[in-house]
Amino acid sequence: MTYQEFYGSDYDQFKKVFNSVLNTIHSSSLACIQYTTSRIKSPQKCYEKDRR
């Protein structure tokens, strides 16, 4: 699933916030975590995993 598919009509707002966060990190003089990932599972996958 792409970001556009997940966020739908809120994708433009998501991109603005995402870019703002990245710009803040890059301009900071503090040592920061610069990259994170998260897997968003579908409700069906969560259900299947919970059933195991």
N, CA, C and O atoms as a DFTB+ gen file, in Angstrom:
208 C
 N C O
     1  1       0.841      -1.171       0.000
     2  2       0.000       0.000       0.000
     3  2       0.891       1.242       0.000
     4  3       1.827       1.343       0.793
     5  1       0.602       2.154      -0.868
     6  2       1.398       3.381      -0.955
     7  2       0.882       4.415       0.050
     8  3      -0.213       4.277       0.595
     9  1       1.692       5.449       0.283
    10  2       1.250       6.538       1.157
    11  2      -0.035       7.165       0.622
    12  3      -0.945       7.468       1.393
    13  1      -0.114       7.363      -0.698
    14  2      -1.304       7.973      -1.292
    15  2      -2.545       7.123      -1.029
    16  3      -3.608       7.653      -0.707
    17  1      -2.409       5.802      -1.166
    18  2      -3.549       4.920      -0.923
    19  2      -3.968       4.951       0.544
    20  3      -5.159       4.964       0.855
    21  1      -2.991       4.963       1.437
    22  2      -3.302       4.921       2.856
    23  2      -3.931       6.222       3.341
    24  3      -4.950       6.203       4.031
    25  1      -3.320       7.361       2.979
    26  2      -3.792       8.648       3.492
    27  2      -4.915       9.258       2.668
    28  3      -5.616      10.150       3.145
    29  1      -5.094       8.795       1.454
    30  2      -6.196       9.285       0.619
    31  2      -6.154      10.790       0.458
    32  3      -5.133      11.356       0.068
    33  1      -7.279      11.438       0.764
    34  2      -7.389      12.890       0.564
    35  2      -6.514      13.680       1.533
    36  3      -6.302      14.876       1.330
    37  1      -6.001      13.035       2.585
    38  2      -5.128      13.716       3.546
    39  2      -3.649      13.603       3.176
    40  3      -2.782      14.038       3.934
    41  1      -3.366      13.024       2.018
    42  2      -1.974      12.803       1.624
    43  2      -1.177      14.112       1.531
    44  3      -0.033      14.163       1.984
    45  1      -1.753      15.155       0.961
    46  2      -1.034      16.432       0.833
    47  2      -0.655      16.986       2.204
    48  3       0.452      17.492       2.388
    49  1      -1.567      16.889       3.159
    50  2      -1.275      17.341       4.523
    51  2      -0.182      16.480       5.143
    52  3       0.716      16.999       5.806
    53  1      -0.253      15.177       4.933
    54  2       0.776      14.268       5.432
    55  2       2.147      14.661       4.896
    56  3       3.111      14.727       5.658
    57  1       2.246      14.920       3.600
    58  2       3.533      15.284       2.986
    59  2       4.082      16.573       3.575
    60  3       5.286      16.683       3.806
    61  1       3.214      17.552       3.821
    62  2       3.657      18.818       4.414
    63  2       4.245      18.588       5.795
    64  3       5.316      19.104       6.116
    65  1       3.551      17.821       6.602
    66  2       4.028      17.549       7.961
    67  2       5.307      16.722       7.913
    68  3       6.260      17.011       8.636
    69  1       5.333      15.713       7.079
    70  2       6.501      14.853       6.936
    71  2       7.731      15.669       6.532
    72  3       8.801      15.519       7.121
    73  1       7.576      16.519       5.540
    74  2       8.688      17.354       5.092
    75  2       9.110      18.359       6.165
    76  3      10.296      18.652       6.313
    77  1       8.149      18.880       6.903
    78  2       8.470      19.804       7.994
    79  2       9.306      19.109       9.067
    80  3      10.277      19.676       9.568
    81  1       8.930      17.894       9.412
    82  2       9.689      17.129      10.407
    83  2      11.101      16.859       9.908
    84  3      12.068      17.043      10.648
    85  1      11.224      16.426       8.663
    86  2      12.551      16.152       8.106
    87  2      13.415      17.405       8.070
    88  3      14.605      17.344       8.379
    89  1      12.831      18.539       7.698
    90  2      13.587      19.794       7.668
    91  2      14.044      20.197       9.063
    92  3      15.157      20.695       9.234
    93  1      13.196      19.986      10.052
    94  2      13.559      20.302      11.435
    95  2      14.716      19.426      11.896
    96  3      15.646      19.908      12.543
    97  1      14.660      18.154      11.566
    98  2      15.739      17.229      11.942
    99  2      17.044      17.637      11.288
   100  3      18.084      17.692      11.944
   101  1      16.993      17.922       9.997
   102  2      18.219      18.274       9.262
   103  2      18.827      19.589       9.736
   104  3      20.045      19.760       9.689
   105  1      17.996      20.514      10.188
   106  2      18.515      21.811      10.613
   107  2      18.901      21.850      12.093
   108  3      19.450      22.843      12.570
   109  1      18.614      20.783      12.804
   110  2      18.903      20.733      14.232
   111  2      20.386      20.479      14.481
   112  3      21.041      19.755      13.731
   113  1      20.901      21.087      15.545
   114  2      22.283      20.834      15.927
   115  2      22.375      19.639      16.874
   116  3      23.472      19.221      17.247
   117  1      21.239      19.098      17.255
   118  2      21.208      17.940      18.144
   119  2      21.303      16.650      17.337
   120  3      20.865      16.586      16.188
   121  1      21.872      15.642      17.946
   122  2      21.918      14.329      17.292
   123  2      20.514      13.727      17.363
   124  3      19.957      13.556      18.447
   125  1      19.955      13.409      16.206
   126  2      18.586      12.910      16.141
   127  2      18.523      11.603      15.371
   128  3      19.396      11.300      14.557
   129  1      17.498      10.852      15.636
   130  2      17.188       9.711      14.780
   131  2      16.644      10.311      13.495
   132  3      15.670      11.063      13.519
   133  1      17.270       9.982      12.381
   134  2      16.868      10.637      11.139
   135  2      15.986       9.782      10.252
   136  3      15.462      10.269       9.250
   137  1      15.813       8.522      10.601
   138  2      14.991       7.692       9.735
   139  2      14.326       6.604      10.557
   140  3      14.994       5.904      11.318
   141  1      13.041       6.456      10.414
   142  2      12.319       5.364      11.051
   143  2      11.378       4.751      10.029
   144  3      11.019       5.389       9.039
   145  1      10.993       3.540      10.268
   146  2       9.998       2.903       9.410
   147  2       8.944       2.260      10.290
   148  3       9.188       1.944      11.455
   149  1       7.806       2.079       9.728
   150  2       6.720       1.421      10.428
   151  2       5.912       0.633       9.418
   152  3       5.593       1.118       8.332
   153  1       5.594      -0.573       9.793
   154  2       4.739      -1.378       8.928
   155  2       3.321      -1.258       9.427
   156  3       3.033      -1.579      10.580
   157  1       2.446      -0.803       8.580
   158  2       1.041      -0.701       8.934
   159  2       0.350      -1.915       8.344
   160  3       0.312      -2.090       7.126
   161  1      -0.193      -2.744       9.208
   162  2      -0.837      -3.968       8.761
   163  2      -2.317      -3.733       8.516
   164  3      -2.951      -2.880       9.137
   165  1      -2.840      -4.513       7.595
   166  2      -4.271      -4.442       7.328
   167  2      -5.016      -5.082       8.493
   168  3      -4.444      -5.904       9.209
   169  1      -6.275      -4.722       8.696
   170  2      -7.051      -5.345       9.775
   171  2      -7.095      -6.871       9.640
   172  3      -7.063      -7.588      10.640
   173  1      -7.168      -7.359       8.403
   174  2      -7.209      -8.814       8.180
   175  2      -5.916      -9.470       8.655
   176  3      -5.959     -10.524       9.291
   177  1      -4.769      -8.864       8.357
   178  2      -3.480      -9.414       8.787
   179  2      -3.372      -9.421      10.307
   180  3      -2.875     -10.386      10.887
   181  1      -3.836      -8.348      10.963
   182  2      -3.813      -8.293      12.428
   183  2      -4.685      -9.402      13.003
   184  3      -4.300     -10.064      13.967
   185  1      -5.847      -9.601      12.418
   186  2      -6.752     -10.641      12.876
   187  2      -6.098     -12.010      12.730
   188  3      -6.137     -12.819      13.657
   189  1      -5.494     -12.275      11.566
   190  2      -4.842     -13.561      11.325
   191  2      -3.702     -13.796      12.312
   192  3      -3.551     -14.900      12.836
   193  1      -2.918     -12.784      12.561
   194  2      -1.800     -12.924      13.493
   195  2      -2.306     -13.161      14.914
   196  3      -1.725     -13.950      15.660
   197  1      -3.374     -12.485      15.282
   198  2      -3.947     -12.642      16.612
   199  2      -4.509     -14.053      16.809
   200  3      -4.505     -14.570      17.926
   201  1      -4.980     -14.664      15.752
   202  2      -5.567     -16.003      15.833
   203  2      -4.516     -17.093      15.983
   204  3      -4.860     -18.205      16.382
   205  1      -3.244     -16.822      15.682
   206  2      -2.195     -17.849      15.773
   207  2      -1.826     -18.140      17.183
   208  3      -0.961     -18.979      17.434
